[in-house]
């Protein structure tokens, strides 16, 4: 069977074999591994014999180059050195951070990397949002907004490596003819009554975002609740896989998107802007185009299952996301 036709458990079992093969590069052949998450990448908790825990990431194929990943780790190391806590990448025996491994049942070799374990629990999920009252949502997003401002401020002053390479989240990547996540209009689950609305919203977004100009600010790119770990009074950020060039407003739109599912959007927006503005001026133009950036983010998420047909949870979520995003697109077009 093709890999994307295997059950979720069968895919995870095959990827665990590949993870086990990769761990030899860090002399962790005998470590215990346990799945943490399988969505964009397959993420495993690795527990060594002395009880030390680390995170092994098995990348999806053909999404990031080795140099993209090395650049991701270069910024993470720089952030950590400047007091913004991130997971620390761990060099393999080869002296590189990226290892390519293969295993029976996985059709292609996969890039793998290892990072230190970061304590904490996420306050919510991309799919379910944040289940909390307005005050707690506002408090959480005040921290997220402040974190976004610190990241952007650091990136603006950071001397990038000569080999620096990261993708852009711009108009072509979000709503172009070949979006990074996939063409939502190819989803069979989208109804004939929904598609014209979604396409009209896409076309409007393409035109509306032009005045924002070149996407030239480095952002985390995925500050959703899954990637915010709360550990007592400490809030940390993980998963820099989508770190790249965009606009500050797109960072905020991505972070606020889950609140369209759970509720609390207004409180989240207020908190985010308050936290951000305590450290850095938020671009007024980005705020003006927030509805367009929200729609661009929404449509990109709707296309994600096209690029990841093997992910069972993606298939399960399509009908709900298609309905919610179509209704949002309808409102967007009526503005």
C-alpha positions as CSV (number, residue, x, y, z in Angstrom):
1,X,0.0,0.0,0.0
2,X,1.0,3.6,-0.5
3,X,2.2,5.3,2.7
4,X,-0.7,7.8,2.7
5,X,-3.2,4.8,2.5
6,X,-1.9,3.3,5.7
7,X,-3.7,3.8,8.9
8,X,-2.4,6.4,11.3
9,X,-1.0,3.7,13.6
10,X,0.8,2.0,10.8
11,X,2.3,5.3,9.6
12,X,3.5,6.1,13.1
13,X,5.0,2.6,13.5
14,X,7.0,3.1,10.3
15,X,8.1,6.5,11.3
16,X,9.1,5.2,14.7
17,X,11.4,2.7,13.0
18,X,12.9,5.5,11.1
19,X,13.3,7.6,14.2
20,X,15.0,4.6,15.9
21,X,17.5,4.4,13.0
22,X,18.2,8.1,13.2
23,X,19.0,8.0,16.9
24,X,22.1,6.1,16.2
25,X,23.6,9.3,14.9
26,X,23.4,10.7,18.5
27,X,24.5,7.4,20.1
28,X,21.0,6.9,21.5
29,X,20.3,3.5,20.0
30,X,18.8,2.1,23.2
31,X,16.7,5.1,24.2
32,X,12.9,4.8,24.6
33,X,10.8,6.7,22.1
34,X,7.2,7.8,22.4
35,X,5.1,9.8,19.9
36,X,4.2,13.3,21.0
37,X,2.5,14.6,17.8
38,X,2.1,13.7,14.2
39,X,0.8,16.5,12.1
40,X,3.3,18.6,10.2
41,X,6.2,16.4,11.3
42,X,6.4,13.3,13.4
43,X,7.7,14.4,16.9
44,X,8.9,11.8,19.3
45,X,10.0,12.1,23.0
46,X,13.3,10.3,23.4
47,X,14.2,9.1,26.9
48,X,17.8,8.1,27.5
49,X,18.9,5.5,30.0
50,X,19.7,8.2,32.6
51,X,16.2,9.6,32.3
52,X,17.1,12.6,30.2
53,X,14.4,13.6,27.7
54,X,14.9,15.1,24.3
55,X,12.7,15.7,21.2
56,X,13.4,14.0,17.9
57,X,11.7,15.6,14.9
58,X,11.1,13.5,11.8
59,X,10.4,16.0,9.0
60,X,7.8,15.6,6.4
61,X,9.4,15.1,3.0
62,X,10.3,17.9,0.6
63,X,9.2,20.7,2.9
64,X,12.4,22.2,4.2
65,X,16.0,22.0,2.9
66,X,18.8,21.0,5.1
67,X,20.0,24.7,5.0
68,X,16.5,25.9,6.0
69,X,16.7,23.7,9.1
70,X,20.3,24.8,9.9
71,X,19.1,28.4,9.6
72,X,16.1,27.7,11.9
73,X,18.5,26.4,14.5
74,X,20.9,29.3,14.1
75,X,18.2,31.7,15.1
76,X,17.0,29.5,17.9
77,X,20.5,29.4,19.3
78,X,20.8,33.2,19.0
79,X,17.5,33.7,20.7
80,X,18.4,31.5,23.6
81,X,21.7,33.3,24.0
82,X,19.8,36.5,24.3
83,X,17.5,35.2,27.0
84,X,14.5,34.1,24.9
85,X,14.3,30.5,25.9
86,X,13.9,28.0,23.0
87,X,14.7,24.3,22.7
88,X,18.4,23.8,22.1
89,X,19.4,21.8,19.0
90,X,21.8,18.9,19.6
91,X,24.7,18.2,17.3
92,X,24.9,14.6,15.9
93,X,28.1,12.7,16.0
94,X,28.8,14.0,12.4
95,X,28.9,17.6,13.7
96,X,25.7,18.5,11.9
97,X,22.3,19.2,13.3
98,X,20.5,17.4,10.4
99,X,20.6,13.7,9.9
100,X,18.9,11.8,7.0
101,X,17.5,8.4,7.9
102,X,15.5,5.7,6.2
103,X,13.4,2.7,7.3
104,X,11.3,0.0,5.8
105,X,7.7,1.2,5.3
106,X,8.6,4.8,4.8
107,X,8.9,5.5,1.0
108,X,11.7,8.1,1.2
109,X,14.5,9.0,3.5
110,X,13.6,11.7,6.0
111,X,15.5,14.6,7.6
112,X,15.7,14.2,11.4
113,X,17.0,16.5,14.2
114,X,17.2,16.4,18.0
115,X,16.4,19.1,20.5
116,X,16.3,19.4,24.3
117,X,13.0,18.8,26.0
118,X,11.1,21.9,27.0
119,X,8.7,21.7,30.0
120,X,5.2,23.1,30.0
121,X,1.7,22.5,28.7
122,X,0.0,24.2,25.7
123,X,-3.1,26.3,26.6
124,X,-5.0,25.0,23.6
125,X,-4.8,23.7,20.1
126,X,-5.0,25.0,16.5
127,X,-8.1,23.0,15.9
128,X,-9.9,23.7,19.2
129,X,-8.7,27.1,20.1
130,X,-8.4,28.1,23.8
131,X,-11.1,27.1,26.1
132,X,-11.0,29.9,28.6
133,X,-12.9,33.1,29.6
134,X,-12.1,36.5,28.0
135,X,-9.9,37.6,30.9
136,X,-7.7,34.5,30.7
137,X,-7.6,34.7,26.9
138,X,-6.6,38.3,27.1
139,X,-3.8,37.5,29.6
140,X,-2.5,34.7,27.5
141,X,-2.4,36.7,24.3
142,X,-0.8,39.6,26.1
143,X,2.2,37.3,26.7
144,X,2.0,36.0,23.1
145,X,2.0,39.5,21.7
146,X,4.9,40.5,23.8
147,X,6.8,37.4,22.7
148,X,6.1,38.2,19.0
149,X,7.5,41.7,19.5
150,X,10.6,40.4,21.2
151,X,11.2,37.9,18.4
152,X,10.8,40.5,15.7
153,X,13.0,43.0,17.5
154,X,15.7,40.3,17.9
155,X,15.5,39.2,14.3
156,X,15.8,42.8,13.0
157,X,19.1,43.2,14.8
158,X,20.4,39.7,14.3
159,X,23.4,39.2,12.0
160,X,22.3,36.3,9.9
161,X,24.6,33.6,8.7
162,X,26.0,34.0,5.2
163,X,24.1,30.7,4.2
164,X,20.8,31.9,5.8
165,X,17.8,30.4,4.1
166,X,14.2,30.6,5.1
167,X,10.9,30.6,3.2
168,X,8.5,33.5,2.8
169,X,4.8,33.7,3.9
170,X,3.8,36.2,1.2
171,X,1.0,36.4,-1.4
172,X,2.2,33.5,-3.6
173,X,2.8,31.3,-0.6
174,X,-0.6,31.9,0.9
175,X,-3.0,32.4,-1.9
176,X,-1.0,32.0,-5.1
177,X,-1.5,29.4,-7.8
178,X,0.7,26.9,-5.9
179,X,0.3,27.8,-2.2
180,X,2.9,26.3,0.2
181,X,0.3,24.2,2.1
182,X,-1.7,23.1,-0.9
183,X,-4.5,24.1,-3.3
184,X,-7.7,24.2,-1.2
185,X,-9.8,24.2,-4.4
186,X,-8.6,20.6,-5.1
187,X,-10.4,19.3,-1.9
188,X,-13.2,16.9,-2.8
189,X,-14.9,17.7,0.5
190,X,-15.6,21.3,-0.6
191,X,-19.1,21.6,-1.9
192,X,-20.1,23.1,-5.2
193,X,-21.9,25.9,-3.3
194,X,-18.8,26.6,-1.2
195,X,-16.1,26.7,-3.8
196,X,-17.2,29.9,-5.6
197,X,-17.2,31.8,-2.3
198,X,-13.8,30.6,-1.3
199,X,-12.3,31.3,-4.7
200,X,-13.8,34.8,-4.7
201,X,-12.3,35.4,-1.2
202,X,-8.9,34.1,-2.5
203,X,-8.9,36.5,-5.4
204,X,-9.9,39.4,-3.3
205,X,-7.1,38.6,-0.8
206,X,-4.5,38.5,-3.6
207,X,-5.4,42.0,-4.6
208,X,-5.9,43.4,-1.1
209,X,-2.5,42.4,0.2
210,X,-0.5,44.0,-2.6
211,X,-0.1,47.4,-0.7
212,X,1.6,45.6,2.2
213,X,4.6,45.2,-0.1
214,X,7.5,42.8,0.2
215,X,7.3,40.4,3.1
216,X,10.6,41.4,4.8
217,X,10.1,40.8,8.6
218,X,11.3,37.6,10.1
219,X,8.5,36.0,12.2
220,X,8.0,32.7,14.1
221,X,5.1,32.0,11.7
222,X,3.2,29.5,13.9
223,X,2.4,31.1,17.3
224,X,-0.7,29.0,17.8
225,X,-1.6,27.6,21.2
226,X,0.0,24.2,20.4
227,X,3.4,26.0,20.3
228,X,3.1,28.0,23.4
229,X,4.2,26.1,26.5
230,X,3.0,27.4,29.9
231,X,5.1,26.3,32.9
232,X,3.9,28.1,36.0
233,X,4.7,31.8,35.4
234,X,7.0,31.0,32.5
235,X,5.8,31.0,28.9
236,X,8.0,29.5,26.2
237,X,7.7,29.1,22.4
238,X,8.6,26.0,20.5
239,X,8.4,24.7,16.9
240,X,10.2,27.2,14.6
241,X,9.5,25.0,11.5
242,X,7.5,27.8,9.8
243,X,9.9,30.6,10.8
244,X,10.4,32.9,7.8
245,X,9.8,36.2,6.1
246,X,6.4,37.9,6.3
247,X,4.5,40.8,8.0
248,X,3.9,41.4,11.7
249,X,0.2,41.3,10.9
250,X,0.5,37.8,9.6
251,X,2.1,36.6,12.8
252,X,-0.8,38.0,14.7
253,X,-3.4,36.6,12.3
254,X,-1.9,33.1,12.6
255,X,-1.9,33.4,16.4
256,X,-5.5,34.6,16.5
257,X,-6.9,32.1,14.0
258,X,-7.7,29.4,16.6
259,X,-9.9,31.9,18.5
260,X,-12.3,31.9,15.6
261,X,-13.0,28.3,16.5
262,X,-13.2,28.5,20.3
263,X,-14.3,32.2,20.7
264,X,-12.5,34.9,22.5
265,X,-11.2,36.6,19.4
266,X,-11.7,40.2,20.5
267,X,-10.1,39.5,23.9
268,X,-7.2,37.8,22.1
269,X,-6.7,40.7,19.7
270,X,-6.8,43.2,22.6
271,X,-4.3,41.2,24.6
272,X,-2.0,40.6,21.7
273,X,-1.8,44.3,20.7
274,X,-1.4,45.4,24.3
275,X,1.5,43.0,24.9
276,X,3.2,43.8,21.6
277,X,2.9,47.6,22.0
278,X,4.5,47.5,25.4
279,X,7.7,46.6,23.6
280,X,7.4,47.7,20.0
281,X,5.1,49.8,17.8
282,X,2.6,47.7,15.9
283,X,2.4,48.7,12.2
284,X,-0.9,50.4,11.6
285,X,-1.0,49.3,8.0
286,X,-0.9,45.6,9.2
287,X,-3.8,46.3,11.5
288,X,-5.8,47.8,8.7
289,X,-5.3,44.7,6.6
290,X,-5.9,42.2,9.5
291,X,-9.2,40.9,7.9
292,X,-7.3,40.1,4.7
293,X,-4.4,38.5,6.5
294,X,-6.9,36.4,8.6
295,X,-8.6,35.2,5.4
296,X,-5.2,34.4,3.8
297,X,-4.3,32.4,6.8
298,X,-7.6,30.6,6.8
299,X,-7.4,29.7,3.1
300,X,-3.9,28.4,3.6
301,X,-5.0,26.1,6.4
302,X,-7.9,24.8,4.3
303,X,-5.3,23.8,1.7
304,X,-3.1,22.0,4.2
305,X,-4.9,18.6,3.8
306,X,-4.2,18.7,0.1
307,X,-0.5,18.6,0.8
308,X,-0.8,16.1,3.6
309,X,-3.2,13.4,2.4
310,X,-1.7,10.9,4.8
311,X,-2.6,12.7,8.0
312,X,-5.8,11.2,9.3
313,X,-6.7,14.2,11.5
314,X,-6.4,16.5,8.5
315,X,-9.1,14.5,6.6
316,X,-11.3,14.4,9.7
317,X,-11.2,18.2,10.1
318,X,-11.9,19.2,6.5
319,X,-15.7,19.4,6.7
320,X,-15.6,21.5,9.8
321,X,-12.9,23.8,8.5
322,X,-14.5,24.1,5.1
323,X,-17.8,25.2,6.7
324,X,-16.2,27.7,9.1
325,X,-13.9,29.2,6.5
326,X,-16.7,29.4,3.9
327,X,-18.8,31.3,6.4
328,X,-15.9,33.6,7.2
329,X,-15.2,34.1,3.5
330,X,-18.9,35.0,3.0
331,X,-18.6,37.7,5.7
332,X,-15.3,38.9,4.3
333,X,-16.8,39.4,0.8
334,X,-19.7,41.3,2.3
335,X,-17.5,43.9,4.0
